[in-house]
């Protein structure tokens, strides 16, 4: 049998641990270890874990390395066939894990699978961070089956088919451990946000498929660390998305992005300014500043990724999700 370990990265999330971890422990099948990797918390997370969750293994890190760096360091210390990376604000019902493990067992060319993400606050609705699996458009903007830009759909079973797609959410990310390490894990430089999409892209370039398995579902709170419109999240999303595109895109896509994205990002920054959100306006320009400073390092990463690729990524929407949204494509079913 495959060795499966559930790994939860925690940073100052004691309230989430008390609310959501009991369901993870209760739903974990026999033989599946639950590990909490503490990312240098300054609250009483570690004490609570040791006193209230004695069956959970605790790994401690000396400081906060972010989502990418924290998981990379934690998983170096964990041996398994499959890693199940789970956000600390995810509730898991019984039986959720078996369909994911079965999908990896049956499909050796699948690198990562994910359940359907439902909002823990309103269980009629998909959850923003991943819904029923995701895609990117030709300019790098991500969207999901169940969430297009700001529009989140009600789950009526319309996306319950298991299928290959472009990316799955890092909130519930079940992947092959050997592949994770072979590809270098998440990009440490990202710190947080977009790292799972970047890794899914690199998995596809390495010849593996990315798949959603909606037979499995979990309930995700979302926004537990950074709120959707916080300046920090705007900064990380813009910077990391540009870096991902530079590293992974085909030559033709890269040329289009280089021409169009500066204009679109300038418009986004100006829209924040009009709304009176000067911090977000500045965050977009800081993202571009850091992206340009990374040019040399990104060029080296791109050469390594492109020279070793075995396939091109599929499931990229050959258009603009922003334009399609403005023309009425506000649900996945209407858009695709």
C-alpha positions in Angstrom: 0.0 0.0 0.0 1.1 3.6 -0.7 2.4 5.5 2.2 0.3 8.7 2.6 0.9 11.6 4.9 -1.2 14.6 5.5 0.9 17.7 6.1 -0.6 21.0 7.4 1.5 24.1 7.4 0.7 26.4 10.3 1.7 30.0 11.2 0.0 31.6 14.2 -3.2 29.7 13.3 -4.2 28.3 16.7 -7.9 29.3 16.2 -7.9 27.4 12.8 -6.3 24.4 14.4 -8.9 24.1 17.1 -11.7 24.6 14.7 -10.6 22.4 11.7 -7.9 19.9 12.9 -10.4 17.7 14.8 -12.1 16.8 11.5 -8.8 16.0 9.8 -7.7 13.7 12.6 -11.1 12.0 12.7 -11.3 11.5 8.9 -7.7 10.3 8.5 -7.7 6.6 7.6 -5.8 4.1 9.7 -2.1 4.3 8.9 -2.2 7.9 7.6 -0.1 10.2 9.7 -1.2 13.7 10.3 1.7 16.2 10.5 1.6 19.9 11.4 4.6 21.8 10.3 4.8 24.9 12.4 6.3 27.8 10.4 7.8 29.7 13.4 4.5 30.6 15.1 4.6 33.2 17.9 1.2 32.2 19.3 0.6 29.1 21.4 0.0 26.8 18.4 2.7 24.3 19.4 1.5 24.1 23.0 -2.1 23.6 21.9 -1.0 20.9 19.4 0.9 19.0 22.0 -1.8 19.2 24.7 -5.0 18.9 22.6 -3.8 16.8 19.6 -1.4 14.2 21.0 -1.8 11.9 17.9 -0.5 14.7 15.6 3.2 14.9 14.7 4.6 18.4 15.1 7.6 19.7 13.1 9.0 23.0 14.2 10.8 25.6 12.0 12.8 28.5 13.4 10.9 31.2 11.5 8.2 31.8 8.9 9.4 30.7 5.5 6.0 31.3 3.8 3.9 28.7 2.1 6.5 27.7 -0.5 9.6 27.7 1.7 7.7 26.3 4.7 6.4 23.3 2.8 9.7 22.7 1.0 11.6 22.5 4.3 9.0 20.4 6.1 8.7 17.9 3.3 12.4 17.3 3.3 11.9 15.7 6.7 8.9 13.6 5.7 9.1 10.3 3.9 6.0 9.1 2.0 4.8 8.1 -1.4 2.1 10.7 -1.5 1.9 14.1 0.3 -1.5 15.6 1.0 -0.9 19.3 1.6 -3.8 20.7 3.5 -4.5 24.3 4.6 -5.1 24.7 8.3 -8.6 26.1 7.6 -9.9 23.0 5.8 -12.5 20.7 7.2 -12.4 17.1 5.9 -15.4 14.7 6.0 -15.0 11.0 6.3 -14.1 9.2 3.1 -12.5 12.3 1.4 -9.0 10.9 1.0 -9.6 7.5 -0.6 -10.7 8.8 -4.0 -7.6 10.9 -4.3 -5.2 8.1 -3.4 -7.0 5.8 -5.7 -6.6 8.3 -8.6 -2.9 8.4 -8.1 -2.6 4.7 -7.7 -4.4 4.0 -10.9 -2.8 6.7 -13.0 1.0 6.8 -12.8 1.2 9.7 -15.2 -0.9 11.9 -12.9 1.3 14.1 -10.7 -1.2 15.8 -8.5 -4.9 15.5 -7.7 -7.3 17.6 -5.6 -10.8 17.4 -4.2 -13.6 19.8 -4.9 -13.4 22.8 -2.6 -16.6 24.0 -1.0 -17.0 27.1 1.2 -17.1 26.2 4.8 -19.2 29.3 5.5 -21.9 28.6 2.9 -21.9 25.0 1.8 -24.1 25.6 -1.2 -21.2 27.6 -2.8 -17.8 26.7 -4.3 -14.8 28.1 -2.5 -12.9 30.9 -4.2 -9.4 29.4 -3.9 -9.9 26.3 -6.1 -13.6 25.3 -6.6 -13.6 22.3 -8.9 -10.1 22.7 -10.4 -8.5 25.5 -12.4 -7.2 26.9 -15.7 -5.2 29.9 -16.8 -5.8 32.0 -19.8 -3.2 33.0 -22.5 -2.1 36.0 -20.3 -1.7 34.0 -17.2 -4.9 34.9 -15.3 -6.2 31.9 -13.3 -9.9 30.9 -13.0 -11.8 27.8 -11.9 -14.7 25.5 -12.7 -17.0 27.3 -10.3 -15.2 30.7 -10.0 -14.5 33.2 -12.7 -12.7 36.3 -11.4 -14.9 37.6 -8.5 -18.0 35.5 -9.4 -18.3 32.3 -7.4 -21.0 29.8 -8.4 -23.4 27.7 -6.4 -22.4 24.0 -6.5 -25.3 22.2 -8.2 -23.2 19.2 -9.2 -22.4 20.8 -12.6 -18.7 20.2 -12.3 -18.7 16.8 -10.7 -16.8 15.1 -13.5 -13.2 14.1 -12.8 -11.0 15.6 -15.4 -7.5 16.8 -16.3 -7.0 20.6 -16.1 -4.2 23.1 -15.6 -3.9 23.6 -11.8 -5.4 22.5 -8.5 -5.5 24.5 -5.3 -2.7 24.3 -2.7 -5.4 24.3 0.0 -5.8 20.5 -0.7 -3.0 19.3 -2.9 -2.3 15.5 -3.1 0.9 14.9 -5.0 3.6 12.3 -5.7 6.4 12.9 -3.2 9.2 11.7 -5.6 7.9 14.1 -8.3 7.6 17.0 -5.8 11.3 16.7 -4.9 12.5 15.9 -8.4 11.0 19.2 -9.6 12.4 21.1 -6.7 9.1 21.5 -4.9 7.5 25.0 -4.7 9.6 28.0 -5.9 11.0 29.3 -2.6 11.3 32.8 -4.0 7.5 33.0 -4.3 7.0 33.0 -0.5 3.2 32.8 -0.9 0.6 32.7 -3.7 0.7 31.1 -7.2 3.3 28.5 -6.1 0.9 25.7 -6.6 0.0 26.9 -10.1 3.7 27.2 -10.9 4.3 23.7 -9.7 1.4 22.3 -11.7 2.7 24.0 -14.8 6.2 22.4 -14.2 4.6 19.0 -13.7 2.9 19.3 -17.0 6.1 20.3 -18.7 7.7 17.2 -17.1 5.0 15.0 -18.8 2.5 14.6 -16.0 -1.2 15.3 -15.7 -3.0 17.5 -13.2 -6.5 16.2 -12.2 -9.5 17.1 -10.1 -11.5 14.4 -8.4 -14.8 15.9 -7.3 -16.0 12.6 -5.8 -13.8 13.9 -2.9 -14.8 17.2 -1.4 -13.5 19.4 1.5 -14.7 22.6 3.1 -12.4 25.5 3.0 -12.7 28.8 4.9 -10.2 30.7 2.7 -8.4 34.0 3.4 -7.1 32.7 6.6 -3.6 34.3 6.2 -4.1 37.2 3.8 -7.4 38.8 2.8 -8.2 38.7 -0.9 -7.7 42.5 -1.5 -4.8 43.0 1.0 -1.8 44.9 -0.5 0.4 42.0 0.4 -1.8 39.6 -1.6 -2.0 42.0 -4.5 1.8 42.2 -4.5 2.5 38.5 -4.3 -0.1 37.6 -6.9 1.2 40.1 -9.5 4.9 39.4 -8.9 4.6 35.6 -8.7 2.3 35.4 -11.7 4.8 37.4 -13.8 7.6 35.2 -12.6 5.7 32.0 -13.4 4.9 33.2 -16.9 8.5 34.1 -17.5 9.8 30.7 -16.3 7.2 28.3 -17.9 5.5 29.8 -20.9 6.1 28.9 -24.5 8.0 31.4 -26.7 4.9 32.6 -28.4 2.9 33.0 -25.2 5.9 34.8 -23.6 6.0 37.4 -26.4 2.2 38.1 -26.1 2.5 38.4 -22.3 5.4 40.8 -22.7 3.4 43.1 -24.9 0.0 43.0 -23.2 0.5 42.4 -19.5 2.2 45.7 -18.7 -0.8 47.6 -20.1 -3.3 45.4 -18.2 -1.3 45.7 -14.9 -1.1 49.5 -15.3 -4.9 49.6 -15.8 -5.3 47.4 -12.7 -3.1 49.8 -10.7 -5.0 52.8 -11.9 -8.3 51.1 -10.9 -7.0 50.7 -7.4 -6.1 54.4 -7.3 -9.5 55.5 -8.5 -11.0 53.3 -5.7 -8.9 55.1 -3.2 -6.7 52.1 -2.5 -3.3 53.6 -2.8 -1.6 50.7 -1.0 -2.8 48.3 -3.7 -1.8 50.8 -6.4 1.8 50.8 -5.0 1.7 47.0 -4.6 1.4 46.5 -8.3 4.4 48.7 -9.0 6.4 46.9 -6.3 5.5 43.6 -7.9 6.9 44.8 -11.2 10.0 46.2 -9.6 10.8 42.9 -7.9 10.0 40.9 -11.0 12.5 43.0 -13.1 15.1 42.6 -10.4 14.7 38.8 -10.6 15.4 38.8 -14.3 18.8 37.1 -14.2 17.6 34.4 -11.8 14.4 33.8 -13.7 16.2 33.5 -16.9 18.4 30.7 -15.4 15.3 28.9 -14.1 13.6 29.2 -17.5 16.5 27.7 -19.3 16.5 24.7 -16.9 12.8 24.2 -17.1 12.5 24.6 -20.9 15.6 22.5 -21.7 14.3 19.5 -19.7 10.6 19.7 -20.7 9.0 16.5 -22.1 5.7 18.2 -23.2 3.9 21.5 -23.4 1.2 22.4 -20.9 -2.3 21.8 -22.0 -5.6 23.3 -20.8 -4.5 26.9 -21.3 -7.5 29.0 -22.4 -6.6 30.7 -25.7 -8.1 34.0 -25.0 -8.6 36.6 -22.3 -10.7 35.6 -19.3 -11.1 39.3 -18.5 -12.6 40.1 -21.9 -14.7 37.0 -21.8 -16.0 37.9 -18.4 -17.0 41.4 -19.6 -18.9 39.8 -22.5 -21.0 37.7 -20.1 -18.9 34.7 -19.4 -19.2 34.8 -15.7 -19.7 31.1 -15.1 -17.4 28.4 -16.3 -20.2 26.6 -18.2 -21.0 29.7 -20.1 -17.4 30.6 -20.9 -16.0 27.3 -22.1 
